[in-house]
Amino acid sequence: MGFVSRDIISGLPNPLISHILSFLPTKEAVSTSVLAKRWRFLFASVTNLDFESGDDENSTSFMEFVDRVLALQGNAPLSKFSLNCSDYPDPDRVNGWILNVLRRGVSELDLSLSEYPLPPKIFVSKTLVRLKLGPADDLSFSIDVKNVFLPMLKTLDIDSVVFEERGFGFVKLLAGCPVLEELVMMNIGWEDWKFCSVLVKTLKRLTFFSEDTYENPKSVSFDTPNLEYLEYSDSTADKYPKVNFSSLVEAHIGIRLTEDQSGDANFSEDSYFSEGDEEKEMVGNATEFLMGICNVKILYLSAKALEVLTYCCKAMPVFNNLIQLTIESNSEIGWDSLPGLLKNCPSLETLVLKGLVHKLNKGCGDMCCCKRPKHPSCLSSSPVKVVKILMCEDYDEDMMEMEQMKHFLKKMPCLEQLMVYYNTSYDPSVLELSKKLQKINGIASAKCKIHVISQNLSLSSTVPCSLTMKWSTAPPEEEKSWPTTPPKKEYSWYPSEDEDEYSWL
């Protein structure tokens, strides 16, 4: 902290300085005590404490430091307590710290500890609003936890927590959170449980992520009638006895086949897609879960989720409310479920494709340009107005991706915008792609506008003859954020008699 900055801050009242110090790591806040006599005990009034032991730090000195800070603060009210300590010699000492902050009315508790049975008093706190447990190794919800009552808790975030009572302990935890609004579960390992039930009437946001496993979860239920946002990535369960997402607005679905299911699907692929089959033999059954999300308005499907729709769903759900659909591509997974999915989205306005690569097989259907369908394309009746395509770095304009773009333009009668986000800063290749797209004959929608956008350049054209150029930025890097309209600054030109040359307007 510089001399001028210190003088400016020193002029502030003590409560405001303590509030500012609350946003610093605790070690830095404590270090301010040497600045001047007035600062000696200011950090003792900070309301946020954040302790993290370093890899090269002596555990004894770390624990003594935590002891000193807590002793100096006495019984002062505390808002947040964060403890990240993967190596500690004395669990009783850690229990003492946690009980200390609970007595002081802490509202946010963040614990990342290894091989540590959580003290039962955490789960009867009347002041906790946010509780984060993990990530860590074997942080456990012990069978010693007899009662759970967290009347103020709105956010529960658990990562790699072991529930010794398996599904029963988890149900006990949720049942004691009467006002819970957000639940995050990471790497819980519920495939070993007899059942898992998320039964929370007040829940608005749910995130569940589990890494690839060799076994399916046995039984998974959701009764969350007020849930608005869902992220769910897991292997398909053996059964879904109850799925209630009646208020769902946005869902990110990464449900997947296990290795055994995937092997069965690949083994039976030829017979699965043989013409004339009315009954398809499924390798799993996620029908109830997929039917349960059919009220959603914004849907993101991983490539593996498309595979589940193909092999683990008796009938394609009807998504009457869906207005935006995003799908991920994978060269090892086919688009077999897409034709049926698009036919069952009567209100769909925006289709986003993260890549255009996919596995070619008999079930590719009329969504794809790789073969001539016997029946009218599903795209011909599609209400989609906007198609956004996010191309990967190794895009080759001479390969199937270009043909697929042409297929969309020729088959989609309601299309108003085709937007291609091209992950390259090489402007000539972007211009070349734009010119090729303009030359396509037989476009289904005369009012369709084509946009090709790279890191430096954005080219837009109204089919068949006007072209505008505007500078733009690339789409945001966040996985769930999509590009917005480029800046207004633009230059225009029109095609000359030679289609390959352009003259300034």
Secondary structure as GFF3:
##gff-version 3
##sequence-region A 1 505
A	DSSP	alpha_helix	3	10	.	.	.	ID=ss1
A	DSSP	alpha_helix	14	21	.	.	.	ID=ss2
A	DSSP	alpha_helix	26	31	.	.	.	ID=ss3
A	DSSP	three_ten_helix	32	34	.	.	.	ID=ss4
A	DSSP	three_ten_helix	37	39	.	.	.	ID=ss5
A	DSSP	three_ten_helix	42	45	.	.	.	ID=ss6
A	DSSP	beta_strand	48	52	.	.	.	ID=ss7
A	DSSP	alpha_helix	59	73	.	.	.	ID=ss8
A	DSSP	beta_strand	80	85	.	.	.	ID=ss9
A	DSSP	alpha_helix	91	103	.	.	.	ID=ss10
A	DSSP	beta_strand	108	113	.	.	.	ID=ss11
A	DSSP	beta_strand	116	117	.	.	.	ID=ss12
A	DSSP	three_ten_helix	120	124	.	.	.	ID=ss13
A	DSSP	beta_strand	130	133	.	.	.	ID=ss14
A	DSSP	beta_strand	139	141	.	.	.	ID=ss15
A	DSSP	beta_strand	155	159	.	.	.	ID=ss16
A	DSSP	beta_strand	161	163	.	.	.	ID=ss17
A	DSSP	alpha_helix	167	175	.	.	.	ID=ss18
A	DSSP	beta_strand	182	186	.	.	.	ID=ss19
A	DSSP	three_ten_helix	190	192	.	.	.	ID=ss20
A	DSSP	beta_strand	196	199	.	.	.	ID=ss21
A	DSSP	beta_strand	205	209	.	.	.	ID=ss22
A	DSSP	beta_strand	220	223	.	.	.	ID=ss23
A	DSSP	beta_strand	229	233	.	.	.	ID=ss24
A	DSSP	beta_strand	243	244	.	.	.	ID=ss25
A	DSSP	beta_strand	250	253	.	.	.	ID=ss26
A	DSSP	alpha_helix	259	267	.	.	.	ID=ss27
A	DSSP	alpha_helix	269	272	.	.	.	ID=ss28
A	DSSP	alpha_helix	287	292	.	.	.	ID=ss29
A	DSSP	beta_strand	298	301	.	.	.	ID=ss30
A	DSSP	alpha_helix	303	311	.	.	.	ID=ss31
A	DSSP	beta_strand	324	334	.	.	.	ID=ss32
A	DSSP	alpha_helix	338	343	.	.	.	ID=ss33
A	DSSP	beta_strand	350	359	.	.	.	ID=ss34
A	DSSP	three_ten_helix	365	367	.	.	.	ID=ss35
A	DSSP	three_ten_helix	378	381	.	.	.	ID=ss36
A	DSSP	beta_strand	386	391	.	.	.	ID=ss37
A	DSSP	alpha_helix	400	411	.	.	.	ID=ss38
A	DSSP	beta_strand	417	422	.	.	.	ID=ss39
A	DSSP	alpha_helix	427	438	.	.	.	ID=ss40
A	DSSP	beta_strand	449	453	.	.	.	ID=ss41
A	DSSP	beta_strand	457	462	.	.	.	ID=ss42
A	DSSP	beta_strand	466	471	.	.	.	ID=ss43
A	DSSP	beta_strand	490	495	.	.	.	ID=ss44
A	DSSP	beta_strand	502	504	.	.	.	ID=ss45
###
